[in-house]
């Protein structure tokens, strides 16, 4: 055993205030050079779709088109419109590390607001059986990537202004949207009975794989990210994973569009107040 290594390297020697040598802008610059791609901006609002259900649904309906200028080596980006808003969506970026890798590149490419819609397992009953949605206000940091962005703590949290902006935005939707905390894990097949009981005792609503990393990235980098969990299962019980119409894509899209409408209205109001105050 190398005695020079710290016993817990995931939380040691991170130097969070130091800039990274390897930057997403540099990666994308070289990818565009190699692939002969133009330097075009993504839509202002982008979506992470870890299960890929939303992407598959939109492509099958002929509503999404592949963005030929997206330079990422690992993913494809599709553009689509809903209720007058243009979105970019990346499918199948599962887990906090992959999600943050893509988030860095999206924000380096013109994204201003990133929404994540991941599937999740139910921890605490909320009065309605799955499927339903959780607006994640904070996520327990039981993954790895968040510790590269923020010092150790139990939770990483959504920005308060974003949470306040979407208050009441989902009241008329078909599927319930409940605000609460989740458990972010890197190891879904190591969700033991003891761990599950401990998370339930904390009042956590669901277990998912991205939010803690995305919120830590957002806080550290000053980016706007809001995460939702589509609670679709009770950790593999018989009859689980029934997501709803079009594998849950229809309801998920309604949540994302409602959030976007409210957040962009909030942006416009804030900009108007700023200009009014300076006039």
LUMPA-513680 format. One line per field, with one value per residue: x, y, z of N, C-alpha, C in turn; residue number from 1. Coordinates in Angstrom, 1 decimal, always signed. Example, Ala and Ser with C-alpha at 12.3 -4.5 7.8 and 13.67 -1.06 7.14 Angstrom:
<nodes>
n.px <- (+13.2/+12.8) $
n.py <- (-5.7/-2.2) $
n.pz <- (+7.8/+7.1) $
ca.px <- (+12.3/+13.7) $
ca.py <- (-4.5/-1.1) $
ca.pz <- (+7.8/+7.1) $
c.px <- (+13.2/+12.9) $
c.py <- (-3.3/+0.0) $
c.pz <- (+7.8/+7.9) $
i <- (1/2) $
</nodes>
This chain:
<nodes>
n.px <- (+0.8/+0.5/+1.8/+1.8/-0.6/-3.7/-6.2/-8.8/-9.2/-11.2/-12.3/-10.1/-7.5/-8.5/-8.6/-10.6/-10.9/-9.1/-8.5/-9.4/-7.2/-7.8/-10.4/-13.9/-14.4/-12.0/-11.9/-14.1/-13.4/-11.3/-12.6/-14.4/-12.6/-11.4/-13.7/-14.6/-16.7/-19.1/-19.0/-21.5/-24.3/-26.0/-29.5/-31.0/-32.3/-31.7/-32.0/-31.4/-31.8/-31.7/-32.7/-33.4/-36.0/-37.6/-36.2/-36.4/-39.2/-39.8/-38.3/-39.5/-42.0/-41.3/-40.6/-38.2/-34.9/-31.7/-28.9/-26.5/-24.2/-23.3/-20.6/-19.7/-17.9/-19.2/-22.0/-25.2/-27.0/-30.3/-32.7/-35.8/-39.1/-41.6/-44.6/-44.0/-41.4/-37.9/-35.8/-32.8/-31.9/-30.2/-29.8/-29.6/-27.3/-26.2/-25.9/-24.1/-21.4/-21.2/-23.4/-22.6/-20.3/-21.4/-23.1/-21.2/-20.2/-22.5/-23.1/-20.8/-21.4/-23.5/-25.8/-28.1/-29.9/-30.4/-32.2/-32.8/-34.2/-34.7/-35.2/-36.4/-36.2/-38.7/-38.6/-39.9/-43.3/-45.9/-48.5/-49.5/-49.3/-46.4/-46.4/-44.9/-43.7/-40.8/-39.7/-36.5/-35.1/-32.9/-30.1/-28.7/-25.3/-24.1/-22.4/-19.6/-18.7/-19.5/-17.7/-15.5/-16.2/-17.3/-16.5/-16.7/-19.9/-23.2/-25.4/-26.1/-27.6/-30.5/-30.7/-32.1/-33.6/-34.4/-36.1/-38.1/-39.1/-40.5/-42.6/-45.8/-46.1/-46.8/-49.4/-51.7/-51.1/-51.3/-49.9/-48.7/-46.5/-44.0/-42.3/-39.1/-36.4/-33.7/-31.8/-28.7/-27.0/-24.1/-24.2/-26.6/-27.2/-26.3/-28.0/-28.8/-30.8/-30.4/-29.2/-31.3/-33.3/-32.1/-32.0/-34.7/-35.4/-34.3/-36.1/-36.0/-37.2/-36.8/-34.6/-31.9/-29.6/-28.1/-28.6/-27.2/-24.5/-25.0/-26.1/-24.0/-22.0/-23.4/-23.6/-20.9/-19.9/-21.6/-23.9/-27.2/-29.3/-31.8/-33.3/-35.3/-37.0/-38.4/-40.4/-40.7/-40.6/-40.4/-38.0/-37.6/-39.7/-42.3/-44.1/-43.2/-41.8/-43.6/-44.1/-46.0/-47.8/-46.3/-43.9/-43.7/-42.9/-44.6/-45.9/-43.5/-42.5/-44.5/-44.0/-41.4/-41.8/-43.6/-42.0/-40.0/-41.5/-42.2/-39.7/-38.5/-40.2/-39.8/-37.1/-37.5/-39.0/-37.2/-35.2/-36.6/-37.2/-34.6/-33.7/-35.6/-35.0/-32.6/-33.2) $
n.py <- (-1.2/+2.2/+4.6/+7.3/+8.1/+9.7/+8.5/+8.8/+9.6/+10.7/+12.9/+14.4/+16.8/+18.4/+21.2/+23.3/+26.0/+26.4/+26.9/+24.6/+22.9/+21.4/+22.2/+22.5/+24.1/+23.9/+21.2/+21.0/+22.8/+21.4/+19.1/+20.1/+21.0/+18.6/+17.3/+19.0/+20.8/+23.5/+26.4/+26.6/+27.8/+26.1/+25.5/+27.8/+26.7/+23.5/+20.0/+17.2/+13.8/+11.0/+8.4/+8.3/+8.2/+10.4/+11.5/+9.3/+9.2/+11.8/+11.7/+9.5/+10.7/+12.5/+15.0/+15.9/+16.9/+16.0/+17.7/+18.8/+20.2/+19.7/+19.0/+17.2/+14.3/+12.0/+11.9/+12.6/+15.5/+16.6/+18.8/+20.4/+21.6/+22.9/+24.1/+26.6/+27.0/+26.5/+23.6/+21.9/+18.5/+15.9/+12.5/+9.6/+10.0/+8.7/+8.8/+10.7/+11.6/+11.4/+13.0/+15.5/+15.9/+16.2/+18.4/+20.5/+20.8/+21.6/+24.1/+25.4/+25.7/+27.4/+27.0/+28.2/+27.5/+24.5/+21.6/+18.6/+15.4/+12.6/+9.1/+7.4/+5.6/+4.9/+5.9/+7.0/+6.9/+9.0/+9.4/+8.9/+6.3/+5.3/+6.2/+9.4/+12.8/+14.3/+17.4/+18.2/+19.5/+19.3/+17.1/+14.2/+13.6/+11.0/+10.1/+10.5/+12.7/+15.3/+16.0/+16.9/+19.4/+20.9/+21.4/+18.7/+17.9/+17.1/+17.4/+18.6/+21.5/+22.9/+26.1/+28.7/+30.7/+29.6/+27.5/+29.0/+30.4/+28.4/+27.8/+26.6/+26.1/+23.6/+22.9/+22.3/+20.1/+16.7/+14.7/+14.3/+16.6/+16.8/+18.5/+17.9/+16.1/+14.0/+10.9/+10.6/+8.2/+6.3/+3.7/+1.7/-1.0/-1.6/-0.8/-1.4/-3.0/-2.0/+0.5/+1.7/+1.9/+3.7/+6.0/+6.4/+7.1/+9.6/+11.0/+11.2/+11.3/+9.8/+7.7/+8.4/+9.1/+11.4/+14.1/+15.2/+15.6/+17.3/+19.6/+20.4/+21.0/+23.2/+25.1/+25.5/+26.5/+28.6/+28.1/+27.6/+25.1/+22.7/+20.0/+17.1/+14.2/+11.4/+9.4/+6.1/+3.5/+0.9/-0.1/-2.4/-4.1/-6.6/-5.8/-3.3/-0.2/+1.0/+3.6/+5.3/+7.0/+6.7/+5.7/+7.5/+9.8/+11.8/+13.0/+13.8/+15.7/+17.6/+18.6/+19.6/+21.6/+23.3/+24.1/+25.5/+27.6/+29.1/+29.7/+31.2/+33.3/+34.4/+35.2/+37.2/+39.0/+39.7/+40.9/+43.1/+44.5/+45.2/+46.8/+48.8/+49.8/+51.0/+53.0) $
n.pz <- (+0.0/-0.9/+1.1/+0.8/-0.3/+0.4/+2.7/+1.9/-1.1/-2.6/-1.3/-0.7/-1.2/-3.3/-4.0/-4.6/-5.5/-7.4/-10.9/-13.6/-15.7/-18.0/-20.2/-21.1/-23.3/-24.8/-25.5/-27.1/-29.1/-30.4/-31.2/-33.0/-34.9/-35.8/-36.8/-38.6/-38.1/-37.7/-35.5/-33.7/-31.6/-29.0/-28.3/-26.0/-23.8/-22.5/-22.2/-20.1/-20.6/-19.2/-19.4/-22.1/-23.1/-23.8/-26.0/-27.8/-28.1/-29.2/-31.6/-32.9/-33.4/-35.3/-34.4/-33.5/-34.4/-35.4/-34.3/-36.3/-35.6/-33.1/-31.1/-29.3/-28.3/-27.3/-27.3/-28.8/-29.8/-30.0/-31.5/-30.6/-30.6/-28.3/-27.3/-28.2/-27.4/-27.9/-27.6/-26.6/-26.5/-24.8/-24.8/-22.7/-21.0/-18.4/-14.9/-12.4/-13.1/-15.9/-16.6/-15.7/-17.2/-19.7/-19.2/-18.7/-21.3/-22.6/-21.5/-22.2/-24.8/-25.3/-23.9/-21.4/-19.5/-17.8/-17.7/-16.0/-16.4/-14.8/-14.3/-11.3/-8.2/-5.8/-2.5/-0.2/+0.5/-0.9/-1.0/-3.4/-5.9/-7.9/-11.4/-10.7/-10.3/-8.9/-7.9/-7.4/-4.6/-3.1/-2.9/-1.7/-1.3/-2.4/-4.3/-6.7/-8.3/-7.4/-5.3/-6.5/-7.3/-5.1/-1.6/+0.9/+2.0/+3.3/+1.5/-1.9/-3.4/-5.1/-6.7/-5.0/-6.2/-8.6/-7.7/-6.4/-8.6/-10.1/-8.5/-8.0/-10.7/-11.8/-11.1/-12.6/-14.1/-15.4/-14.1/-10.8/-9.2/-6.9/-4.5/-3.1/-1.4/-2.6/-2.9/-4.3/-6.0/-7.1/-7.5/-8.3/-8.0/-5.5/-3.6/-0.6/+1.9/+4.4/+3.8/+2.4/+4.3/+6.0/+4.4/+4.0/+6.7/+6.8/+5.4/+2.7/-0.7/-3.0/-5.0/-7.2/-9.9/-10.7/-9.7/-7.4/-8.3/-10.5/-9.2/-7.6/-9.4/-10.7/-8.6/-8.1/-10.5/-11.1/-12.7/-14.2/-13.2/-13.0/-11.5/-12.0/-10.8/-12.2/-10.7/-11.0/-10.1/-7.6/-6.8/-8.4/-7.9/-8.6/-11.5/-11.7/-13.1/-14.8/-16.7/-17.9/-20.5/-23.6/-22.6/-20.4/-21.5/-22.5/-20.2/-18.9/-20.7/-20.4/-17.8/-18.1/-20.0/-18.6/-16.5/-18.0/-19.2/-16.9/-15.8/-17.9/-18.1/-15.6/-16.0/-17.9/-16.4/-14.4/-15.9/-17.0/-14.6/-13.9/-16.0/-15.8/-13.3/-13.8/-15.5) $
ca.px <- (+0.0/+1.3/+1.5/+1.7/-1.9/-4.7/-7.0/-10.0/-8.8/-12.4/-12.5/-8.8/-6.6/-9.2/-8.3/-11.8/-10.9/-8.1/-9.1/-9.0/-6.3/-8.6/-11.6/-14.8/-14.2/-10.8/-12.3/-15.1/-12.7/-10.5/-13.6/-14.9/-11.5/-11.3/-14.9/-15.0/-18.0/-19.2/-19.1/-22.9/-24.7/-27.1/-30.6/-30.9/-32.7/-31.3/-32.5/-30.7/-32.8/-30.8/-33.3/-33.6/-37.4/-38.0/-35.6/-37.0/-40.6/-39.8/-37.8/-40.5/-43.0/-40.8/-40.6/-36.8/-34.0/-30.3/-28.1/-25.2/-23.0/-23.0/-19.3/-19.4/-17.5/-19.9/-23.4/-25.9/-28.0/-31.5/-33.4/-37.2/-39.9/-42.8/-45.4/-43.3/-40.0/-36.9/-35.0/-31.9/-32.0/-29.2/-30.3/-28.8/-26.2/-26.6/-25.0/-23.6/-20.2/-21.5/-24.3/-21.8/-19.4/-22.2/-23.5/-20.0/-20.1/-23.7/-23.0/-19.8/-21.9/-24.6/-26.9/-28.3/-30.7/-30.3/-33.2/-32.6/-35.4/-34.2/-36.1/-36.0/-36.9/-39.4/-38.1/-41.0/-44.7/-46.3/-50.0/-49.9/-48.3/-45.7/-45.4/-45.1/-42.5/-40.2/-38.8/-35.5/-34.6/-31.5/-29.7/-27.6/-24.1/-23.5/-21.7/-18.3/-18.3/-19.7/-16.6/-14.5/-16.7/-17.5/-16.0/-17.6/-21.1/-24.2/-26.3/-26.0/-29.0/-30.9/-30.7/-33.4/-34.4/-35.1/-37.2/-39.1/-39.7/-41.4/-43.6/-47.1/-46.1/-47.3/-50.6/-52.7/-50.6/-52.0/-49.1/-48.3/-45.1/-43.8/-40.9/-38.4/-35.0/-33.4/-30.5/-28.0/-26.0/-23.4/-24.3/-28.0/-27.3/-25.8/-29.0/-29.1/-32.0/-29.9/-29.1/-32.7/-34.0/-31.4/-32.5/-36.1/-35.4/-34.0/-37.2/-35.7/-38.3/-36.5/-33.1/-31.6/-28.1/-27.5/-28.8/-26.1/-23.4/-25.4/-26.3/-22.7/-21.5/-24.1/-23.2/-19.5/-19.7/-22.6/-24.8/-28.6/-29.6/-32.9/-33.4/-36.6/-37.0/-39.6/-40.5/-41.3/-40.5/-40.2/-36.7/-37.7/-40.8/-43.1/-45.0/-42.5/-41.2/-44.6/-43.9/-47.1/-48.0/-45.0/-42.8/-43.6/-42.3/-45.7/-45.9/-42.2/-42.4/-45.4/-43.3/-40.3/-42.3/-44.2/-40.9/-39.4/-42.3/-42.2/-38.4/-38.2/-41.0/-39.0/-36.0/-38.0/-39.4/-36.0/-34.5/-37.4/-36.9/-33.2/-33.7/-36.5/-34.3/-31.4/-33.6) $
ca.py <- (+0.0/+3.4/+5.4/+8.7/+8.4/+9.9/+7.3/+9.0/+10.5/+11.4/+14.2/+15.0/+17.4/+18.9/+22.6/+23.7/+27.3/+26.4/+26.6/+23.4/+23.0/+20.9/+23.0/+22.0/+24.9/+23.4/+19.9/+21.2/+23.4/+20.4/+18.2/+20.8/+21.0/+17.3/+16.8/+20.0/+21.3/+25.0/+26.8/+27.1/+27.7/+25.2/+26.3/+28.4/+25.7/+22.2/+18.9/+15.8/+12.7/+9.9/+7.1/+8.4/+8.0/+11.6/+11.6/+8.3/+9.6/+12.9/+11.3/+8.7/+11.6/+13.4/+16.3/+16.2/+16.8/+15.9/+18.9/+18.4/+21.0/+19.3/+18.5/+16.2/+13.0/+10.9/+12.0/+13.3/+16.5/+16.8/+20.0/+20.2/+22.7/+22.5/+25.2/+27.8/+27.0/+25.6/+22.9/+20.9/+17.4/+14.9/+11.3/+8.4/+10.4/+8.2/+8.9/+12.1/+11.9/+11.6/+14.1/+16.7/+16.0/+16.8/+19.8/+21.4/+21.1/+22.3/+25.5/+26.0/+25.8/+28.4/+26.7/+29.1/+26.8/+23.0/+20.8/+17.1/+14.6/+11.3/+8.1/+7.2/+4.6/+5.4/+5.7/+7.3/+7.0/+10.4/+9.5/+8.4/+5.3/+5.7/+7.2/+10.8/+13.5/+15.1/+18.6/+18.0/+20.8/+19.0/+15.7/+13.6/+13.4/+9.6/+9.9/+11.0/+13.9/+16.5/+16.3/+17.6/+20.8/+21.5/+20.7/+17.8/+18.2/+16.0/+17.7/+19.8/+22.0/+23.7/+27.5/+29.1/+31.6/+28.7/+26.8/+30.0/+30.7/+27.4/+27.5/+26.6/+25.9/+22.3/+22.5/+21.9/+19.0/+15.5/+13.9/+15.1/+17.1/+17.0/+19.1/+17.3/+15.7/+12.7/+10.3/+10.4/+7.1/+5.8/+2.2/+1.3/-2.4/-1.7/-0.2/-2.5/-2.8/-1.1/+1.9/+2.2/+2.3/+5.0/+7.1/+6.7/+7.8/+11.0/+11.6/+11.3/+10.8/+8.9/+7.5/+8.6/+9.0/+12.6/+15.4/+15.8/+16.1/+18.5/+20.8/+20.8/+21.7/+24.4/+26.0/+25.9/+27.2/+29.7/+27.8/+27.4/+23.8/+22.3/+18.5/+16.4/+12.8/+10.7/+8.2/+5.1/+2.1/+0.6/-0.8/-3.7/-5.0/-7.1/-4.8/-2.0/+0.5/+1.5/+5.0/+6.0/+7.2/+6.8/+5.5/+8.6/+11.0/+12.9/+13.7/+14.4/+16.9/+18.7/+19.1/+20.4/+22.8/+24.2/+24.7/+26.4/+28.7/+29.9/+30.3/+32.3/+34.5/+35.0/+35.9/+38.4/+40.0/+40.2/+41.8/+44.3/+45.2/+45.7/+48.0/+49.9/+50.5/+51.8/+54.0) $
ca.pz <- (+0.0/-1.0/+2.3/+0.4/-0.7/+1.5/+2.9/+1.2/-2.1/-3.2/-0.6/-0.3/-2.2/-4.5/-4.3/-5.4/-6.1/-8.5/-12.2/-14.3/-16.9/-19.1/-20.2/-22.1/-24.6/-25.5/-26.0/-28.2/-30.2/-31.1/-31.8/-34.2/-35.9/-36.3/-37.5/-39.6/-37.7/-37.5/-34.1/-33.5/-30.3/-28.7/-27.8/-24.7/-22.8/-22.8/-21.3/-20.0/-20.6/-19.0/-19.9/-23.5/-23.5/-24.4/-27.3/-28.7/-28.4/-30.1/-32.9/-33.5/-33.8/-36.3/-33.8/-33.1/-35.5/-35.0/-34.4/-36.9/-35.2/-31.7/-31.3/-28.2/-28.7/-26.6/-27.3/-29.9/-29.4/-30.8/-31.2/-30.8/-30.1/-27.6/-26.8/-28.6/-26.8/-28.5/-26.6/-27.0/-25.6/-24.9/-24.2/-22.2/-20.2/-17.1/-13.8/-12.2/-13.8/-17.3/-16.7/-15.5/-18.4/-20.8/-18.7/-18.9/-22.7/-23.0/-21.1/-23.0/-26.2/-25.4/-23.0/-20.3/-18.5/-18.0/-16.9/-16.0/-16.1/-14.7/-13.6/-9.9/-7.4/-4.7/-1.1/+0.7/-0.1/-0.9/-1.1/-4.8/-6.4/-9.1/-11.6/-10.4/-10.4/-7.8/-8.1/-6.4/-4.0/-2.6/-3.2/-0.8/-2.2/-2.3/-5.6/-6.6/-9.0/-6.6/-4.5/-7.4/-7.5/-3.8/-0.4/+1.5/+2.8/+3.1/+0.3/-2.8/-3.5/-6.2/-6.4/-4.4/-7.1/-9.6/-7.0/-6.2/-9.9/-10.6/-7.5/-8.6/-12.2/-12.2/-10.4/-13.6/-14.9/-15.1/-13.2/-9.6/-9.1/-5.5/-4.2/-2.0/-1.4/-3.1/-2.7/-5.5/-5.9/-8.2/-7.5/-8.0/-7.6/-4.2/-2.7/+0.4/+2.8/+5.5/+3.2/+2.0/+5.6/+6.5/+3.5/+4.4/+8.0/+6.5/+4.7/+1.2/-1.4/-4.1/-5.3/-8.6/-10.1/-11.3/-9.1/-6.5/-9.1/-11.3/-8.4/-7.1/-10.6/-10.9/-7.6/-8.2/-11.8/-11.4/-13.8/-13.8/-13.4/-12.2/-11.7/-11.7/-10.8/-12.5/-9.8/-11.8/-9.6/-6.2/-6.8/-9.0/-7.5/-9.7/-12.0/-11.7/-14.2/-15.7/-16.7/-18.4/-21.9/-24.4/-21.6/-19.6/-22.2/-22.6/-18.9/-18.6/-21.5/-19.9/-16.7/-18.6/-20.6/-17.6/-15.8/-18.9/-19.3/-15.7/-15.6/-18.9/-17.6/-14.4/-16.5/-18.5/-15.4/-13.7/-16.9/-17.0/-13.4/-14.0/-17.0/-15.2/-12.2/-14.3/-16.4) $
c.px <- (+0.9/+0.9/+1.4/+0.3/-2.8/-5.6/-8.4/-9.8/-10.0/-12.7/-11.2/-8.1/-7.3/-9.0/-9.4/-11.7/-9.9/-8.8/-8.6/-8.2/-7.1/-10.0/-12.5/-14.6/-13.1/-11.2/-13.2/-14.4/-12.0/-11.5/-14.1/-13.9/-11.4/-12.4/-15.3/-16.4/-18.0/-19.3/-20.5/-23.3/-25.9/-28.3/-30.4/-31.2/-32.4/-31.8/-31.6/-31.8/-32.1/-31.4/-33.4/-35.0/-37.9/-37.5/-36.2/-38.4/-40.6/-39.3/-38.8/-41.7/-42.6/-40.7/-39.1/-35.9/-32.6/-29.6/-26.7/-24.0/-22.6/-21.7/-18.9/-19.0/-18.4/-21.4/-23.9/-26.8/-29.1/-32.1/-34.9/-37.9/-41.2/-43.4/-44.6/-41.8/-39.1/-36.0/-33.9/-31.9/-30.9/-29.7/-29.2/-27.4/-26.5/-25.5/-24.4/-22.4/-20.4/-22.4/-23.5/-20.8/-20.2/-22.7/-22.4/-20.0/-21.3/-23.5/-21.9/-20.2/-23.1/-25.8/-26.9/-29.1/-30.7/-31.3/-32.8/-33.9/-35.0/-35.3/-35.5/-36.8/-37.6/-38.8/-39.2/-42.3/-45.2/-47.8/-50.4/-48.8/-47.6/-46.6/-45.9/-43.8/-42.1/-39.4/-37.8/-34.9/-33.2/-31.3/-28.5/-26.5/-23.4/-23.0/-20.3/-18.0/-18.5/-18.6/-15.5/-14.9/-16.9/-16.9/-17.1/-18.8/-22.1/-25.0/-25.7/-27.4/-29.2/-30.8/-32.1/-34.2/-35.1/-36.3/-38.4/-39.9/-40.7/-42.5/-45.0/-47.2/-46.7/-48.7/-51.7/-52.3/-51.3/-51.2/-48.7/-46.8/-44.9/-42.4/-40.3/-37.0/-34.8/-32.1/-29.9/-26.9/-25.3/-23.6/-25.7/-28.1/-26.6/-26.7/-29.5/-30.3/-31.6/-29.8/-30.5/-33.4/-33.4/-31.9/-33.9/-36.3/-35.1/-35.1/-37.0/-36.8/-38.0/-35.0/-32.9/-30.1/-27.4/-27.5/-27.7/-24.9/-23.8/-25.5/-24.9/-22.0/-22.1/-23.7/-21.8/-19.2/-20.6/-23.5/-26.2/-29.0/-30.8/-33.2/-34.8/-36.3/-38.4/-39.7/-41.3/-41.3/-40.3/-39.0/-36.9/-38.7/-41.6/-44.1/-44.4/-42.2/-42.3/-44.6/-45.1/-47.0/-46.6/-43.9/-42.6/-43.2/-43.4/-45.8/-44.6/-42.1/-43.3/-44.7/-42.2/-40.7/-42.9/-43.1/-40.2/-40.2/-42.2/-40.8/-38.0/-39.0/-40.3/-37.8/-36.4/-38.4/-38.2/-35.2/-35.3/-37.2/-35.6/-33.1/-34.5/-35.7/-33.1/-31.8/-33.8) $
c.py <- (+1.2/+4.4/+6.9/+9.1/+8.7/+8.7/+7.5/+10.0/+11.2/+12.7/+14.9/+15.7/+18.0/+20.3/+23.2/+25.1/+27.4/+26.1/+25.3/+23.7/+22.5/+21.5/+22.4/+22.8/+24.4/+22.1/+20.1/+21.9/+22.4/+19.4/+18.8/+20.8/+19.7/+16.8/+17.8/+20.6/+22.8/+25.2/+27.4/+26.9/+26.7/+26.1/+26.8/+27.5/+24.3/+21.2/+17.7/+14.8/+11.4/+8.5/+7.1/+8.3/+9.2/+11.8/+10.6/+8.7/+10.8/+12.6/+10.4/+9.5/+12.5/+14.8/+16.8/+16.0/+16.8/+17.2/+18.5/+19.1/+20.6/+18.5/+17.4/+14.9/+11.8/+10.8/+12.7/+14.3/+16.6/+18.1/+19.7/+21.4/+22.2/+23.8/+26.5/+27.9/+26.0/+24.9/+22.1/+19.8/+16.4/+13.6/+10.4/+8.8/+10.0/+8.3/+10.3/+12.5/+12.2/+12.8/+15.4/+16.9/+16.6/+18.2/+20.8/+21.8/+21.9/+23.8/+26.2/+26.3/+26.7/+28.1/+27.7/+28.5/+25.3/+22.4/+19.3/+16.4/+13.1/+10.4/+7.8/+6.2/+5.3/+5.0/+5.8/+7.5/+8.5/+10.5/+9.1/+7.4/+5.9/+5.4/+8.6/+11.5/+14.2/+16.2/+18.5/+19.3/+20.6/+17.5/+15.3/+13.2/+12.0/+9.2/+10.5/+12.4/+15.2/+17.0/+17.0/+19.1/+21.5/+20.7/+19.7/+18.4/+17.1/+16.2/+18.7/+20.2/+22.8/+25.2/+27.9/+29.9/+30.7/+28.0/+27.8/+30.3/+29.7/+27.0/+27.6/+26.3/+24.6/+21.9/+22.0/+20.7/+17.7/+14.7/+14.8/+15.4/+17.5/+17.5/+18.3/+16.9/+14.3/+12.2/+10.0/+9.3/+6.9/+4.3/+1.7/-0.1/-2.7/-0.9/-1.3/-2.1/-1.8/+0.4/+2.5/+2.7/+3.6/+6.2/+7.4/+7.4/+9.2/+11.7/+11.9/+10.6/+9.7/+8.7/+7.6/+8.7/+10.2/+13.9/+16.0/+16.3/+17.3/+19.7/+21.3/+21.6/+23.1/+25.5/+26.5/+26.8/+28.4/+29.4/+27.5/+26.0/+23.4/+20.8/+18.0/+14.9/+12.3/+9.4/+7.1/+3.7/+2.1/-0.4/-2.3/-4.7/-5.5/-6.1/-3.4/-1.4/+0.8/+3.0/+5.9/+6.1/+7.5/+6.7/+6.7/+9.9/+12.2/+13.7/+14.4/+15.7/+18.0/+19.3/+20.1/+21.7/+23.8/+24.9/+25.8/+27.7/+29.7/+30.5/+31.4/+33.5/+35.2/+35.8/+37.3/+39.5/+40.6/+41.2/+43.1/+45.2/+45.9/+46.9/+49.1/+50.6/+51.3/+52.9/+55.3) $
c.pz <- (+0.0/+0.2/+2.0/+0.0/+0.5/+1.6/+2.1/+0.0/-2.7/-2.6/-0.2/-1.5/-3.4/-4.9/-5.2/-6.0/-7.2/-9.9/-12.8/-15.5/-18.2/-19.1/-21.3/-23.4/-25.4/-26.2/-27.2/-29.4/-31.1/-31.8/-33.1/-35.3/-36.6/-37.2/-38.6/-39.4/-37.5/-36.0/-33.9/-32.1/-30.2/-28.4/-26.4/-23.6/-23.3/-21.7/-21.3/-19.8/-20.4/-19.5/-21.4/-24.0/-24.2/-25.8/-28.2/-29.1/-29.4/-31.5/-33.6/-34.0/-34.9/-35.7/-33.5/-34.3/-34.9/-35.3/-35.0/-36.4/-33.8/-31.8/-30.3/-28.8/-28.3/-26.8/-28.6/-29.2/-30.4/-30.5/-31.5/-30.2/-29.3/-27.0/-27.1/-28.1/-27.6/-27.4/-27.4/-26.0/-25.9/-24.1/-23.7/-21.6/-18.7/-16.1/-13.7/-13.0/-15.2/-17.5/-16.6/-16.7/-19.5/-20.4/-19.0/-20.4/-23.2/-22.7/-21.8/-24.5/-26.4/-24.6/-21.8/-19.2/-18.8/-17.1/-17.1/-15.6/-16.1/-14.1/-12.2/-9.3/-6.2/-3.4/-0.1/+0.0/+0.1/-1.1/-2.5/-5.2/-7.6/-10.3/-11.2/-10.5/-9.1/-8.3/-7.1/-5.9/-3.4/-2.8/-2.3/-1.7/-1.9/-3.7/-5.6/-7.2/-8.2/-5.8/-5.2/-7.6/-6.2/-2.7/+0.1/+2.3/+2.5/+1.8/-0.6/-3.1/-4.7/-5.8/-6.0/-5.4/-8.2/-8.9/-6.8/-7.5/-10.4/-9.6/-8.1/-10.1/-12.6/-11.7/-11.4/-14.4/-14.5/-14.0/-12.0/-9.7/-7.6/-5.3/-3.0/-2.3/-1.9/-2.6/-4.0/-5.3/-7.2/-8.5/-7.3/-7.6/-6.3/-3.2/-1.7/+1.3/+3.9/+5.0/+2.9/+3.3/+6.1/+5.7/+3.8/+5.7/+7.8/+5.8/+3.2/+0.4/-2.4/-4.3/-6.8/-8.7/-10.6/-10.4/-8.3/-7.3/-9.9/-10.4/-7.8/-8.2/-10.8/-9.9/-7.8/-9.4/-12.0/-12.5/-13.3/-14.2/-12.5/-12.5/-11.2/-11.7/-11.2/-11.8/-10.5/-11.2/-8.1/-6.0/-7.3/-8.5/-8.7/-10.2/-12.1/-13.1/-15.3/-15.7/-17.2/-19.9/-22.6/-23.4/-20.7/-20.2/-22.3/-21.3/-18.6/-19.4/-20.9/-18.7/-17.1/-19.2/-19.6/-16.8/-16.7/-19.0/-18.1/-15.5/-16.6/-18.6/-16.5/-15.0/-17.2/-17.5/-14.7/-14.6/-17.0/-15.8/-13.4/-14.8/-16.4/-14.1/-12.6/-15.2/-15.8) $
i <- (1/2/3/4/5/6/7/8/9/10/11/12/13/14/15/16/17/18/19/20/21/22/23/24/25/26/27/28/29/30/31/32/33/34/35/36/37/38/39/40/41/42/43/44/45/46/47/48/49/50/51/52/53/54/55/56/57/58/59/60/61/62/63/64/65/66/67/68/69/70/71/72/73/74/75/76/77/78/79/80/81/82/83/84/85/86/87/88/89/90/91/92/93/94/95/96/97/98/99/100/101/102/103/104/105/106/107/108/109/110/111/112/113/114/115/116/117/118/119/120/121/122/123/124/125/126/127/128/129/130/131/132/133/134/135/136/137/138/139/140/141/142/143/144/145/146/147/148/149/150/151/152/153/154/155/156/157/158/159/160/161/162/163/164/165/166/167/168/169/170/171/172/173/174/175/176/177/178/179/180/181/182/183/184/185/186/187/188/189/190/191/192/193/194/195/196/197/198/199/200/201/202/203/204/205/206/207/208/209/210/211/212/213/214/215/216/217/218/219/220/221/222/223/224/225/226/227/228/229/230/231/232/233/234/235/236/237/238/239/240/241/242/243/244/245/246/247/248/249/250/251/252/253/254/255/256/257/258/259/260/261/262/263/264/265/266/267/268/269/270/271/272/273/274/275/276/277/278/279) $
</nodes>
